[in-house]
Amino acid sequence: MPRTPSEILQDVGTILLVDWPARVVPDTLTRAGFTVFDHGGPEPDNYNAFELLGDKVARRPLGRRPDHADLVFTHRPSEELAAIVASARELGARAFWWHTGLDTGGEANPAGCWAPDDEASAARDLAEAAGLEYVGDVYILDALAELPR
């Protein structure tokens, strides 16, 4: 039986974000105690680490890809997913989370997770073929809010 998004998230320590819909995503995940990195651009060394400094979350250049990620979260178009899934496997990830940033009408919405059925199915197939658990229909911060405190 597939695990819920919250169950998957509960089993994660390190998250690599390949783009994100709003700064609240890395900030909230960092404040929740996850080790959070992002790939900040197309350059191979454009990786950053998020750190809690007092009550602020700082983004510091890492200059290289992290050695490992339990979860790879992406907010990129469907045509980029194959390469991102391949990278997730290289990093030893166990789960892949695709966030479209679209509402059910296809309009931009930072918390939206809608995708056309064919794209959603293809994304799931890519992730599962790579041996990854897949989430594509729940906003990561909603799943985080369901975790026990």
N, CA and C atoms as a LAMMPS dump frame, in Angstrom:
ITEM: TIMESTEP
0
ITEM: NUMBER OF ATOMS
447
ITEM: BOX BOUNDS ff ff ff
-5.0000000000000000e+02 5.0000000000000000e+02
-5.0000000000000000e+02 5.0000000000000000e+02
-5.0000000000000000e+02 5.0000000000000000e+02
ITEM: ATOMS id mol type element x y z
1 1 1 N 0.85 -1.187 0
2 1 2 C 0 0 0
3 1 3 C 0.887 1.239 0
4 2 1 N 0.639 2.183 -0.906
5 2 2 C 1.458 3.398 -0.957
6 2 3 C 1.333 4.227 0.325
7 3 1 N 2.43 4.866 0.687
8 3 2 C 2.411 5.72 1.872
9 3 3 C 1.824 7.081 1.516
10 4 1 N 1.282 7.746 2.521
11 4 2 C 0.74 9.081 2.316
12 4 3 C 1.898 10.068 2.183
13 5 1 N 1.646 11.236 1.597
14 5 2 C 2.7 12.25 1.526
15 5 3 C 3.282 12.59 2.898
16 6 1 N 2.436 12.668 3.925
17 6 2 C 2.94 12.973 5.267
18 6 3 C 3.829 11.855 5.795
19 7 1 N 3.482 10.61 5.511
20 7 2 C 4.32 9.491 5.935
21 7 3 C 5.671 9.522 5.23
22 8 1 N 5.662 9.847 3.964
23 8 2 C 6.922 9.968 3.215
24 8 3 C 7.763 11.081 3.824
25 9 1 N 7.155 12.228 4.053
26 9 2 C 7.878 13.372 4.604
27 9 3 C 8.417 13.087 6.004
28 10 1 N 7.687 12.326 6.767
29 10 2 C 8.113 11.988 8.124
30 10 3 C 9.39 11.155 8.126
31 11 1 N 9.664 10.471 7.029
32 11 2 C 10.817 9.585 6.908
33 11 3 C 12.008 10.268 6.217
34 12 1 N 11.963 11.579 6.105
35 12 2 C 12.965 12.351 5.36
36 12 3 C 13.786 13.217 6.309
37 13 1 N 15.082 13.309 6.037
38 13 2 C 15.941 14.226 6.781
39 13 3 C 16.497 15.324 5.9
40 14 1 N 16.827 14.968 4.636
41 14 2 C 17.467 15.905 3.716
42 14 3 C 16.622 16.063 2.462
43 15 1 N 16.398 17.315 2.086
44 15 2 C 15.568 17.632 0.922
45 15 3 C 16.361 18.503 -0.04
46 16 1 N 16.354 18.113 -1.316
47 16 2 C 16.89 18.964 -2.376
48 16 3 C 15.716 19.549 -3.133
49 17 1 N 15.661 20.866 -3.194
50 17 2 C 14.633 21.571 -3.957
51 17 3 C 15.217 21.942 -5.315
52 18 1 N 14.563 21.509 -6.37
53 18 2 C 14.946 21.929 -7.714
54 18 3 C 13.869 22.919 -8.125
55 19 1 N 14.114 24.164 -7.755
56 19 2 C 13.155 25.259 -7.888
57 19 3 C 12.081 25.086 -6.814
58 20 1 N 11.355 26.145 -6.535
59 20 2 C 10.288 26.134 -5.543
60 20 3 C 9.323 27.251 -5.877
61 21 1 N 8.043 27.099 -5.488
62 21 2 C 7.029 28.067 -5.896
63 21 3 C 7.068 29.388 -5.131
64 22 1 N 7.61 29.382 -3.92
65 22 2 C 7.685 30.581 -3.095
66 22 3 C 8.719 30.339 -1.995
67 23 1 N 9.359 31.402 -1.537
68 23 2 C 10.408 31.292 -0.528
69 23 3 C 9.91 30.64 0.765
70 24 1 N 8.615 30.662 0.99
71 24 2 C 8.061 30.041 2.19
72 24 3 C 8.36 28.54 2.225
73 25 1 N 8.551 27.903 1.073
74 25 2 C 8.814 26.459 1.047
75 25 3 C 10.158 26.133 1.699
76 26 1 N 11.286 26.653 1.195
77 26 2 C 12.544 26.312 1.871
78 26 3 C 12.612 26.838 3.297
79 27 1 N 12.058 28.011 3.541
80 27 2 C 12.097 28.568 4.888
81 27 3 C 11.336 27.692 5.887
82 28 1 N 10.138 27.274 5.519
83 28 2 C 9.326 26.463 6.428
84 28 3 C 9.946 25.088 6.651
85 29 1 N 10.456 24.485 5.596
86 29 2 C 11.097 23.177 5.748
87 29 3 C 12.343 23.276 6.625
88 30 1 N 13.115 24.328 6.462
89 30 2 C 14.304 24.532 7.296
90 30 3 C 13.906 24.729 8.75
91 31 1 N 12.906 25.565 8.998
92 31 2 C 12.43 25.798 10.367
93 31 3 C 11.881 24.516 11.005
94 32 1 N 11.385 23.595 10.172
95 32 2 C 10.832 22.342 10.681
96 32 3 C 11.925 21.321 11.013
97 33 1 N 13.177 21.671 10.72
98 33 2 C 14.281 20.801 11.101
99 33 3 C 14.885 19.966 9.989
100 34 1 N 14.404 20.133 8.768
101 34 2 C 14.989 19.408 7.651
102 34 3 C 16.304 20.076 7.229
103 35 1 N 17.209 19.294 6.685
104 35 2 C 18.383 19.833 6.012
105 35 3 C 17.93 20.108 4.586
106 36 1 N 18.007 21.376 4.174
107 36 2 C 17.433 21.783 2.895
108 36 3 C 18.512 22.395 2.007
109 37 1 N 18.549 21.906 0.774
110 37 2 C 19.42 22.448 -0.271
111 37 3 C 18.531 22.839 -1.438
112 38 1 N 19.054 23.703 -2.306
113 38 2 C 18.361 23.927 -3.57
114 38 3 C 19.368 24.004 -4.704
115 39 1 N 18.849 23.711 -5.888
116 39 2 C 19.615 23.897 -7.117
117 39 3 C 19.113 25.202 -7.684
118 40 1 N 19.922 26.233 -7.545
119 40 2 C 19.479 27.582 -7.834
120 40 3 C 19.555 28.026 -9.275
121 41 1 N 19.965 27.178 -10.171
122 41 2 C 20.041 27.554 -11.577
123 41 3 C 20.605 26.424 -12.4
124 42 1 N 20.766 26.652 -13.678
125 42 2 C 21.195 25.557 -14.549
126 42 3 C 22.673 25.183 -14.414
127 43 1 N 23.485 26.067 -13.837
128 43 2 C 24.906 25.77 -13.711
129 43 3 C 25.105 24.581 -12.769
130 44 1 N 26.079 23.715 -13.072
131 44 2 C 26.26 22.504 -12.267
132 44 3 C 26.712 22.767 -10.834
133 45 1 N 27.219 23.959 -10.552
134 45 2 C 27.68 24.265 -9.191
135 45 3 C 26.755 25.239 -8.456
136 46 1 N 25.591 25.512 -9.008
137 46 2 C 24.673 26.487 -8.419
138 46 3 C 23.74 25.817 -7.409
139 47 1 N 24.327 25.378 -6.309
140 47 2 C 23.585 24.762 -5.21
141 47 3 C 23.75 25.617 -3.969
142 48 1 N 22.718 25.635 -3.16
143 48 2 C 22.707 26.43 -1.939
144 48 3 C 22.22 25.583 -0.775
145 49 1 N 22.623 25.988 0.423
146 49 2 C 22.15 25.358 1.658
147 49 3 C 21.348 26.408 2.425
148 50 1 N 20.289 25.977 3.06
149 50 2 C 19.474 26.852 3.894
150 50 3 C 19.812 26.554 5.342
151 51 1 N 19.986 27.628 6.118
152 51 2 C 20.365 27.477 7.524
153 51 3 C 19.538 28.42 8.376
154 52 1 N 19.17 27.943 9.54
155 52 2 C 18.452 28.77 10.489
156 52 3 C 19.48 29.524 11.326
157 53 1 N 19.477 30.838 11.216
158 53 2 C 20.381 31.702 11.97
159 53 3 C 19.526 32.598 12.856
160 54 1 N 19.406 32.198 14.113
161 54 2 C 18.492 32.912 15.007
162 54 3 C 17.073 32.659 14.559
163 55 1 N 16.351 33.732 14.255
164 55 2 C 14.976 33.573 13.781
165 55 3 C 14.858 33.757 12.267
166 56 1 N 15.982 33.83 11.578
167 56 2 C 16.004 34.023 10.117
168 56 3 C 16.531 32.771 9.427
169 57 1 N 16.055 32.54 8.213
170 57 2 C 16.585 31.464 7.379
171 57 3 C 17.484 32.115 6.34
172 58 1 N 18.736 31.674 6.321
173 58 2 C 19.713 32.208 5.374
174 58 3 C 19.971 31.179 4.28
175 59 1 N 20.233 31.685 3.095
176 59 2 C 20.577 30.836 1.943
177 59 3 C 22.037 31.113 1.622
178 60 1 N 22.854 30.074 1.758
179 60 2 C 24.287 30.246 1.539
180 60 3 C 24.738 29.378 0.375
181 61 1 N 25.584 29.932 -0.504
182 61 2 C 26.084 29.14 -1.631
183 61 3 C 26.859 27.918 -1.152
184 62 1 N 26.578 26.791 -1.764
185 62 2 C 27.277 25.553 -1.457
186 62 3 C 28.373 25.297 -2.487
187 63 1 N 28.118 25.684 -3.745
188 63 2 C 29.121 25.568 -4.795
189 63 3 C 29.274 24.178 -5.378
190 64 1 N 28.458 23.254 -4.923
191 64 2 C 28.501 21.879 -5.444
192 64 3 C 27.187 21.19 -5.109
193 65 1 N 26.936 20.111 -5.781
194 65 2 C 25.739 19.327 -5.493
195 65 3 C 25.919 18.657 -4.135
196 66 1 N 24.864 18.572 -3.332
197 66 2 C 24.997 17.853 -2.058
198 66 3 C 25.315 16.381 -2.326
199 67 1 N 25.868 15.726 -1.332
200 67 2 C 26.24 14.318 -1.471
201 67 3 C 25.036 13.387 -1.456
202 68 1 N 23.962 13.815 -0.801
203 68 2 C 22.805 12.942 -0.625
204 68 3 C 21.552 13.787 -0.424
205 69 1 N 20.428 13.23 -0.817
206 69 2 C 19.115 13.8 -0.495
207 69 3 C 18.142 12.638 -0.34
208 70 1 N 17.324 12.669 0.691
209 70 2 C 16.294 11.647 0.884
210 70 3 C 15.11 11.883 -0.043
211 71 1 N 14.851 13.162 -0.3
212 71 2 C 13.71 13.575 -1.104
213 71 3 C 14.17 14.652 -2.071
214 72 1 N 13.741 14.54 -3.313
215 72 2 C 13.941 15.614 -4.285
216 72 3 C 12.562 16.17 -4.614
217 73 1 N 12.419 17.465 -4.376
218 73 2 C 11.182 18.211 -4.64
219 73 3 C 11.466 19.108 -5.826
220 74 1 N 10.563 19.13 -6.794
221 74 2 C 10.782 20.026 -7.927
222 74 3 C 9.524 20.799 -8.293
223 75 1 N 9.772 21.995 -8.74
224 75 2 C 8.739 22.902 -9.239
225 75 3 C 9.177 23.315 -10.65
226 76 1 N 9.307 22.32 -11.513
227 76 2 C 9.768 22.528 -12.885
228 76 3 C 8.754 21.903 -13.844
229 77 1 N 8.811 22.303 -15.12
230 77 2 C 7.881 21.745 -16.111
231 77 3 C 8.089 20.244 -16.321
232 78 1 N 7.038 19.591 -16.771
233 78 2 C 7.063 18.132 -16.934
234 78 3 C 8.173 17.659 -17.858
235 79 1 N 8.524 18.449 -18.869
236 79 2 C 9.565 18.008 -19.804
237 79 3 C 10.952 17.945 -19.158
238 80 1 N 11.124 18.506 -17.979
239 80 2 C 12.404 18.46 -17.282
240 80 3 C 12.484 17.332 -16.244
241 81 1 N 11.39 16.633 -16.038
242 81 2 C 11.324 15.676 -14.937
243 81 3 C 12.252 14.47 -15.105
244 82 1 N 12.44 13.982 -16.308
245 82 2 C 13.288 12.795 -16.496
246 82 3 C 14.697 13.052 -15.979
247 83 1 N 15.261 14.198 -16.305
248 83 2 C 16.614 14.524 -15.837
249 83 3 C 16.641 14.717 -14.322
250 84 1 N 15.601 15.291 -13.765
251 84 2 C 15.561 15.53 -12.324
252 84 3 C 15.392 14.207 -11.571
253 85 1 N 14.583 13.304 -12.102
254 85 2 C 14.43 11.98 -11.492
255 85 3 C 15.772 11.239 -11.535
256 86 1 N 16.486 11.323 -12.649
257 86 2 C 17.797 10.67 -12.758
258 86 3 C 18.753 11.226 -11.704
259 87 1 N 18.733 12.52 -11.517
260 87 2 C 19.573 13.151 -10.492
261 87 3 C 19.166 12.683 -9.091
262 88 1 N 17.866 12.538 -8.868
263 88 2 C 17.372 12.056 -7.562
264 88 3 C 17.94 10.671 -7.264
265 89 1 N 17.946 9.823 -8.255
266 89 2 C 18.503 8.471 -8.056
267 89 3 C 19.995 8.543 -7.747
268 90 1 N 20.718 9.399 -8.461
269 90 2 C 22.159 9.56 -8.217
270 90 3 C 22.435 10.021 -6.789
271 91 1 N 21.529 10.8 -6.23
272 91 2 C 21.69 11.319 -4.868
273 91 3 C 21.207 10.338 -3.803
274 92 1 N 20.702 9.187 -4.22
275 92 2 C 20.224 8.19 -3.266
276 92 3 C 18.861 8.503 -2.681
277 93 1 N 18.101 9.361 -3.366
278 93 2 C 16.772 9.728 -2.869
279 93 3 C 15.858 8.511 -2.856
280 94 1 N 14.926 8.554 -1.934
281 94 2 C 13.906 7.511 -1.845
282 94 3 C 12.556 8.008 -2.358
283 95 1 N 12.431 9.334 -2.499
284 95 2 C 11.141 9.891 -2.896
285 95 3 C 11.343 11.094 -3.822
286 96 1 N 10.334 11.3 -4.659
287 96 2 C 10.329 12.39 -5.636
288 96 3 C 8.984 13.099 -5.538
289 97 1 N 9.031 14.435 -5.396
290 97 2 C 7.813 15.234 -5.191
291 97 3 C 7.75 16.279 -6.294
292 98 1 N 6.719 16.186 -7.137
293 98 2 C 6.544 17.158 -8.221
294 98 3 C 5.442 18.12 -7.853
295 99 1 N 5.761 19.398 -7.893
296 99 2 C 4.821 20.462 -7.549
297 99 3 C 4.652 21.36 -8.767
298 100 1 N 3.468 21.394 -9.323
299 100 2 C 3.245 22.158 -10.554
300 100 3 C 3.025 23.648 -10.312
301 101 1 N 2.44 24 -9.182
302 101 2 C 2.097 25.398 -8.945
303 101 3 C 0.882 25.844 -9.748
304 102 1 N 0.024 24.885 -10.083
305 102 2 C -1.193 25.185 -10.842
306 102 3 C -2.416 24.725 -10.064
307 103 1 N -3.519 25.492 -10.179
308 103 2 C -4.762 25.055 -9.561
309 103 3 C -5.521 24.169 -10.55
310 104 1 N -6.669 23.679 -10.157
311 104 2 C -7.408 22.736 -11.003
312 104 3 C -7.863 23.336 -12.328
313 105 1 N -7.848 24.635 -12.448
314 105 2 C -8.177 25.286 -13.715
315 105 3 C -6.947 25.552 -14.571
316 106 1 N -5.782 25.138 -14.072
317 106 2 C -4.551 25.357 -14.822
318 106 3 C -3.944 26.733 -14.629
319 107 1 N -4.484 27.5 -13.683
320 107 2 C -3.966 28.841 -13.392
321 107 3 C -2.863 28.767 -12.339
322 108 1 N -1.935 29.715 -12.384
323 108 2 C -0.832 29.757 -11.428
324 108 3 C -1.36 29.9 -10.005
325 109 1 N -0.831 29.06 -9.125
326 109 2 C -1.192 29.08 -7.711
327 109 3 C -0.015 28.462 -6.961
328 110 1 N 0.708 29.242 -6.138
329 110 2 C 1.903 28.702 -5.465
330 110 3 C 1.657 27.423 -4.678
331 111 1 N 0.445 27.214 -4.195
332 111 2 C 0.139 26.002 -3.433
333 111 3 C -0.537 24.93 -4.292
334 112 1 N -0.738 25.218 -5.562
335 112 2 C -1.449 24.294 -6.438
336 112 3 C -0.616 23.112 -6.881
337 113 1 N -1.28 21.977 -7.03
338 113 2 C -0.598 20.725 -7.389
339 113 3 C -1.266 20.017 -8.553
340 114 1 N -2.098 20.704 -9.3
341 114 2 C -2.805 20.075 -10.401
342 114 3 C -1.885 19.922 -11.603
343 115 1 N -2.055 18.818 -12.3
344 115 2 C -1.386 18.592 -13.589
345 115 3 C -2.364 17.85 -14.485
346 116 1 N -2.27 18.043 -15.794
347 116 2 C -3.102 17.242 -16.691
348 116 3 C -2.854 15.749 -16.422
349 117 1 N -3.885 14.947 -16.579
350 117 2 C -3.787 13.518 -16.248
351 117 3 C -2.606 12.833 -16.927
352 118 1 N -2.368 13.131 -18.2
353 118 2 C -1.273 12.456 -18.902
354 118 3 C 0.087 12.845 -18.326
355 119 1 N 0.263 14.117 -17.957
356 119 2 C 1.531 14.557 -17.366
357 119 3 C 1.714 13.984 -15.961
358 120 1 N 0.642 13.956 -15.183
359 120 2 C 0.717 13.401 -13.827
360 120 3 C 1.057 11.919 -13.882
361 121 1 N 0.432 11.197 -14.788
362 121 2 C 0.701 9.768 -14.937
363 121 3 C 2.133 9.521 -15.4
364 122 1 N 2.606 10.312 -16.349
365 122 2 C 3.983 10.159 -16.844
366 122 3 C 4.995 10.461 -15.731
367 123 1 N 4.724 11.476 -14.917
368 123 2 C 5.623 11.817 -13.811
369 123 3 C 5.69 10.678 -12.804
370 124 1 N 4.541 10.117 -12.457
371 124 2 C 4.505 8.984 -11.532
372 124 3 C 5.27 7.804 -12.12
373 125 1 N 5.051 7.513 -13.389
374 125 2 C 5.738 6.388 -14.039
375 125 3 C 7.252 6.579 -14.018
376 126 1 N 7.719 7.8 -14.301
377 126 2 C 9.163 8.092 -14.264
378 126 3 C 9.74 7.815 -12.883
379 127 1 N 9.085 8.345 -11.87
380 127 2 C 9.58 8.184 -10.501
381 127 3 C 9.57 6.722 -10.085
382 128 1 N 8.469 6.049 -10.31
383 128 2 C 8.361 4.657 -9.883
384 128 3 C 9.308 3.748 -10.653
385 129 1 N 9.543 4.029 -11.941
386 129 2 C 10.502 3.242 -12.724
387 129 3 C 11.914 3.394 -12.165
388 130 1 N 12.173 4.525 -11.526
389 130 2 C 13.484 4.774 -10.906
390 130 3 C 13.535 4.249 -9.471
391 131 1 N 12.456 3.622 -9.016
392 131 2 C 12.425 3.074 -7.664
393 131 3 C 12.124 4.094 -6.585
394 132 1 N 11.523 5.219 -6.969
395 132 2 C 11.221 6.294 -6.024
396 132 3 C 9.737 6.322 -5.681
397 133 1 N 9.438 6.632 -4.424
398 133 2 C 8.057 6.938 -4.066
399 133 3 C 7.732 8.28 -4.72
400 134 1 N 6.48 8.464 -5.074
401 134 2 C 6.084 9.654 -5.823
402 134 3 C 4.956 10.394 -5.122
403 135 1 N 5.088 11.723 -5.093
404 135 2 C 4.002 12.594 -4.641
405 135 3 C 3.85 13.687 -5.694
406 136 1 N 2.629 13.924 -6.111
407 136 2 C 2.4 14.967 -7.09
408 136 3 C 1.069 15.669 -6.913
409 137 1 N 0.351 15.33 -5.859
410 137 2 C -0.987 15.892 -5.721
411 137 3 C -1.235 16.578 -4.379
412 138 1 N -0.164 16.819 -3.626
413 138 2 C -0.298 17.462 -2.313
414 138 3 C 0.794 18.515 -2.178
415 139 1 N 0.409 19.687 -1.73
416 139 2 C 1.382 20.755 -1.455
417 139 3 C 2.25 20.318 -0.283
418 140 1 N 3.546 20.42 -0.417
419 140 2 C 4.463 19.906 0.598
420 140 3 C 4.233 20.546 1.972
421 141 1 N 3.85 21.811 2.005
422 141 2 C 3.612 22.445 3.304
423 141 3 C 2.313 21.959 3.943
424 142 1 N 1.349 21.522 3.133
425 142 2 C 0.138 20.903 3.694
426 142 3 C 0.488 19.557 4.319
427 143 1 N 1.341 18.781 3.648
428 143 2 C 1.77 17.495 4.208
429 143 3 C 2.575 17.716 5.492
430 144 1 N 3.404 18.732 5.503
431 144 2 C 4.195 19.059 6.69
432 144 3 C 3.279 19.395 7.867
433 145 1 N 2.216 20.128 7.606
434 145 2 C 1.287 20.529 8.67
435 145 3 C 0.594 19.327 9.304
436 146 1 N 0.521 18.199 8.591
437 146 2 C -0.121 16.995 9.113
438 146 3 C 0.81 16.144 9.967
439 147 1 N 2.113 16.468 9.992
440 147 2 C 3.055 15.673 10.779
441 147 3 C 2.818 15.898 12.264
442 148 1 N 2.999 14.846 13.056
443 148 2 C 2.883 15.039 14.504
444 148 3 C 3.992 15.967 14.994
445 149 1 N 3.686 16.767 15.954
446 149 2 C 4.674 17.728 16.487
447 149 3 C 5.422 17.138 17.639
